[in-house]
Amino acid sequence: MTATPDARPGSDRAMATGTWLDEVGLTVDGLDPDQFDVEVRCGAESPAGGVPVTVAVACRATGPVEARLRVSARRTGVDDPYWLIPGLFYGENRPAGNDRLYPRFARVTEEPADPARFASPAWSFRADRAATPAVFVWGARDGLALGVDEQSPLGLTGIGFAHDEDGTARVHADFPYREEPVSYLGSQTPAAPLTQTHRWQPGERQVVELCLYRLPADRHAYAPVLRERHARYTTEPLRPWVDVAEAAELAAYGLHRWHYRPDPAVLLETAAFDREFNDNVKGLGDREAMHVAWVSGIPYAAALLAHGRRRGGDRPDDGPGSGPDAPGPGDGYGPEDHVAAGAAVIDHICANLAPAGTFWGQWTAARGWGQSWTPVRGGLHARTLAEATLFLHRAVRAEAAHGVPRPAWSAAVRSNLDVAVRHQRADGNLGSLLHADDGRMLSWAGAAGLTWVAALAEAADLDPGYLPAARRGGDYYARFVYEEFLHGAPEDVDLAPTSEDGYAAILAYLALWRVTREGRWLEIARRAADWMLTFRYSYDVRFDAHTLLGRYDFRSRGADQASPSNQHLHAYGLICLPEMVELAKATGDRHYLDRTRENLACFRQFVARADGDFNAYRGMASERYYQTACFQAKGMLLTLSHAWSVGVLLIGCEAALRLPEVQW
């Protein structure tokens, strides 16, 4: 069935809207014309160029009918489409050489469809997989977008796209959803399509809504559309459980109580909610491992140290509470203990550099210091090393402000940065994977080296010679920002686009702008922030009241999708909270501040306020919140506290407490 839009009489703008929608071939399919009447109406164009569309459906059947409808629009002459579903699909989405399988766009003229390997020219998804339920497509001349709400009167909505051999690109919305050709549930093996239909009763009438946007060729044209969609969902209040100061106290307690071990001084990456389970399956709950950054290590140890300093913990490191006799579980958890523990962890990491002169990737109880999470023998991941170096340099400066010199830490900062500069390619690429023995580069792929730019720029106070290397790196990685495809930051997702790539870009380009005050870096930072915000949920997902997230009324607005491969919500965006506030101030654009306030408010939910809170222990915070059908059922929570989950909350809260002018 095809329905033609009705232009409202007496409105020139509405007439123009109708003409444009005719051009994109707005169609309504899937309903038997002998059983249903369909009426399509269009509204006036919005400031972002969106045309609201309502589809009214009346059932004329004599008995109940199971059905769904699809509303679609098209652009012709799109030979090389670029797709965007925020948080879910970016361009081809999975580079061809990526060994980790998840949905990939396969051009019909270049690659046969292979649903068994998640490769297809057409995809349909349930809307709650998207950070904003919208689907975009661009060709060489222009683009098209379609936005919907997560839910409609017919149930959970669906969104998707298709590309034909003749160059026709289609975007569509399903009411209710369908997933095809297969479903991705987090496994490398495809699942059968998930589907939902609505049971229509005789005489039933329902109305569904969507919005169509005509876009210029610039792929960054998604930004005003997503702002408009976000504004649609901000009527519900934010509902953090605790204020910023209390969240900081809980996070510091949890990081020290559940993750810190004194001999050797480490922050264990995970701690099980269920302590009896953990005692019976040693190592499966409390993971006896520590990365030097990313999922544990220096950033969070430095945050614990800073928290202790702010709370008055100024006891010297060589007194009680440091070294092998430091308090363990069951002893003190006050500011002095936090200072001692944070410093001890950093001391341990800085005292054990790899032969190449960089940090190691991780420590494990079984093997000691070793490489990153990569199958490449001897490989160390650039983003992890650079993030450790960046936060170590910040810790050195913070300690100096307290009158505490840290020469061994400063030496480790210089050693890491010298290796990065020594092996930087002439075009500015800082590499993605280097060898622990001699620092030679094992991979130049992706943008994992982007975090070195932040570390180098901020360390210009140590050596002005680091700044030229930072500039070269900034110039090289800018192409990823302008192509709207940053990828490679996490060790475990093998060159997928991720929210973590967005955080790395924000850290890097704000650092360059802060040091140089050159406007071009601020512009790239702005674009990077817009791209990062495509992963940030603009709405509150509807959870079944019987699920844990539903029972606790979890508000997802402000949480980030980890990546198209790891479809769950996480808190890592708090790592660049001060940069986002800085960006808002530098650009005069309050939108960045508002989204950052949402981010911090979101994760002041589900930090355990007391033992037994959501079956966790005081100060614990989960890594994963399941907002869709991936890995676990929608509405569930991963019952592990992660050092980084607690740690980024502490980083964000400590930064917020240093910004009293912001109403958090």
Buried (B, 14 or more C-beta within 10 A) or exposed (E): EEBEBEBBEEBEEBBBBBEBBEEBBBBBBBBEEEBBBBBBBBBEBBEBBBBBBEBBBBBBBEEEBEBBBBBBBBBEEBEEBBBBBBBBBBBBBBBEEBEBBBBBBBBBEEBEEEBEBBBBBBBBBBBBBBBBBBBBBBBEEBBBBBBBBBBBBBBBBBBBBBBBEEBBBBBBBBBBBBBBBBBBBBEEEBEEEBBBBBEBEEEBEBBBBBBBBBBEEEBBBBBBBBBBBBBEBEEEEBBBBBEBEBBBBBBBBBBBBBBBBBEBBBBBBBBBBBBEEBEEEEEEBBBBBBBBBBBBBBBBBBBBBBBBBBBEBEBEBEEBBBBEEBBEEEEBBBBBBBBBBBBBBBBBBBEBBBEBBBBBBBBBBEEEBBBBBBEEEBBBBBBBBBBBBBBBBBBBEBBEEEEBEBEEBBEBBBBBBBBBBEBBBEEBBBBBBBBBEEBEBBBBBBBBBBBBBBBBBBBBEBBEEBBEBBBBBBBBBBEBBEEBBBBBBBBBBBBBBBBBBBBBBBBBBBBBBBBBEEEBBBBBBBBBBBBBBBBBBBBBBBBEEEBBBBEBEBBBBBBBBBBBBBBBBBBBBBBBBBBBBBBBBBBEBEBBBBBBBBBBBBBBBBBBBEEEBBEBBBBBBBBBBBBBBBBBEBBBBBBBBBBBBBBBBBBBBBBBBEBEEBEB
